[in-house]
Amino acid sequence: MTPFDIIRRPRLTEKTVHLQNKLDTYTFQVHPSANKTQVKEAVESIFKVKVRKVATMNCRGKRRRTRLGIGYTANWKKAYVTLVAGQSIEGI
């Protein structure tokens, strides 16, 4: 997998913006089969920063009502990426 296949998109919420400002931690939606080492290498190659720590978690899909009954959104994987002190990712 290429780095752009591993990192799908940044997750921007109130919580993640707070983590960016206070702890230099960025949140990304990543490929479900990607591991921490792959996420670290992908972030370092795409954004040209040094990664200190990566934490991942699997998020279950939510139950939703549709016109045809009950359905579920897709499962996905989230990665919290902490950068070395003094570095940041511009544009996120």
C-alpha positions as a LaTeX table, in Angstrom:
\begin{tabular}{lrrr}
\hline
Residue & $x$ (\AA) & $y$ (\AA) & $z$ (\AA) \\
\hline
Met1 & 0.00 & 0.00 & 0.00 \\
Thr2 & 1.15 & 3.52 & $-0.72$ \\
Pro3 & 1.12 & 6.23 & 2.00 \\
Phe4 & $-1.94$ & 7.80 & 0.37 \\
Asp5 & $-3.79$ & 4.47 & 0.58 \\
Ile6 & $-3.01$ & 4.19 & 4.30 \\
Ile7 & $-3.99$ & 7.76 & 5.30 \\
Arg8 & $-7.53$ & 8.25 & 4.07 \\
Arg9 & $-8.48$ & 11.65 & 5.55 \\
Pro10 & $-7.97$ & 13.81 & 8.62 \\
Arg11 & $-10.71$ & 13.78 & 11.26 \\
Leu12 & $-11.65$ & 17.31 & 12.32 \\
Thr13 & $-13.89$ & 17.68 & 15.36 \\
Glu14 & $-13.83$ & 19.91 & 18.43 \\
Lys15 & $-11.92$ & 17.23 & 20.34 \\
Thr16 & $-9.28$ & 16.75 & 17.63 \\
Val17 & $-8.70$ & 20.49 & 17.22 \\
His18 & $-8.15$ & 20.71 & 20.98 \\
Leu19 & $-5.64$ & 17.83 & 20.79 \\
Gln20 & $-3.83$ & 19.56 & 17.92 \\
Asn21 & $-3.47$ & 22.81 & 19.84 \\
Lys22 & $-2.53$ & 21.38 & 23.23 \\
Leu23 & $-0.74$ & 18.07 & 22.62 \\
Asp24 & 0.44 & 18.17 & 18.96 \\
Thr25 & $-1.75$ & 15.12 & 18.29 \\
Tyr26 & $-3.47$ & 14.75 & 14.93 \\
Thr27 & $-6.29$ & 12.35 & 14.11 \\
Phe28 & $-6.66$ & 10.50 & 10.80 \\
Gln29 & $-8.99$ & 7.92 & 9.33 \\
Val30 & $-6.71$ & 5.14 & 8.11 \\
His31 & $-7.00$ & 1.89 & 6.16 \\
Pro32 & $-8.53$ & $-0.84$ & 8.36 \\
Ser33 & $-5.62$ & $-3.24$ & 7.85 \\
Ala34 & $-2.86$ & $-0.66$ & 8.45 \\
Asn35 & $-0.74$ & $-1.11$ & 11.57 \\
Lys36 & 0.99 & 1.53 & 13.71 \\
Thr37 & 4.33 & 1.26 & 11.90 \\
Gln38 & 2.71 & 1.76 & 8.50 \\
Val39 & 0.74 & 4.77 & 9.78 \\
Lys40 & 3.91 & 6.32 & 11.24 \\
Glu41 & 5.86 & 5.89 & 7.99 \\
Ala42 & 2.96 & 7.24 & 5.91 \\
Val43 & 2.55 & 10.39 & 8.02 \\
Glu44 & 6.31 & 11.03 & 8.03 \\
Ser45 & 6.55 & 10.66 & 4.25 \\
Ile46 & 3.43 & 12.68 & 3.35 \\
Phe47 & 3.80 & 15.59 & 5.79 \\
Lys48 & 7.63 & 15.59 & 6.31 \\
Val49 & 7.43 & 15.53 & 10.13 \\
Lys50 & 8.78 & 13.25 & 12.88 \\
Val51 & 6.21 & 11.09 & 14.66 \\
Arg52 & 6.67 & 10.33 & 18.37 \\
Lys53 & 3.72 & 8.01 & 19.00 \\
Val54 & 0.79 & 6.39 & 17.19 \\
Ala55 & $-2.37$ & 5.02 & 18.82 \\
Thr56 & $-5.01$ & 3.27 & 16.75 \\
Met57 & $-8.56$ & 2.21 & 17.43 \\
Asn58 & $-11.25$ & 0.38 & 15.49 \\
Cys59 & $-14.57$ & 2.24 & 15.34 \\
Arg60 & $-17.73$ & 0.24 & 14.82 \\
Gly61 & $-20.35$ & 1.33 & 12.34 \\
Lys62 & $-23.46$ & 2.98 & 13.70 \\
Arg63 & $-26.99$ & 1.65 & 13.33 \\
Arg64 & $-29.10$ & 3.82 & 11.02 \\
Arg65 & $-32.70$ & 3.83 & 9.92 \\
Thr66 & $-33.35$ & 3.69 & 6.19 \\
Arg67 & $-36.54$ & 3.52 & 4.18 \\
Leu68 & $-36.01$ & $-0.19$ & 3.80 \\
Gly69 & $-35.47$ & $-0.92$ & 7.49 \\
Ile70 & $-32.35$ & $-0.91$ & 9.63 \\
Gly71 & $-28.86$ & $-0.56$ & 8.19 \\
Tyr72 & $-25.35$ & 0.04 & 9.44 \\
Thr73 & $-22.61$ & 2.46 & 8.44 \\
Ala74 & $-19.20$ & 1.01 & 7.64 \\
Asn75 & $-16.62$ & 0.10 & 10.29 \\
Trp76 & $-13.46$ & 2.21 & 10.12 \\
Lys77 & $-10.11$ & 2.72 & 11.85 \\
Lys78 & $-8.86$ & 5.88 & 13.55 \\
Ala79 & $-5.24$ & 6.81 & 14.34 \\
Tyr80 & $-4.04$ & 9.38 & 16.87 \\
Val81 & $-0.59$ & 10.58 & 15.74 \\
Thr82 & 1.55 & 12.52 & 18.23 \\
Leu83 & 4.39 & 14.55 & 16.75 \\
Val84 & 7.77 & 15.43 & 18.22 \\
Ala85 & 7.67 & 18.68 & 20.24 \\
Gly86 & 7.90 & 21.80 & 18.11 \\
Gln87 & 6.54 & 20.26 & 14.90 \\
Ser88 & 3.14 & 20.71 & 13.36 \\
Ile89 & 1.21 & 19.86 & 10.21 \\
Glu90 & 0.06 & 22.91 & 8.28 \\
Gly91 & $-3.34$ & 22.96 & 6.66 \\
Ile92 & $-5.07$ & 20.53 & 9.02 \\
\hline
\end{tabular}
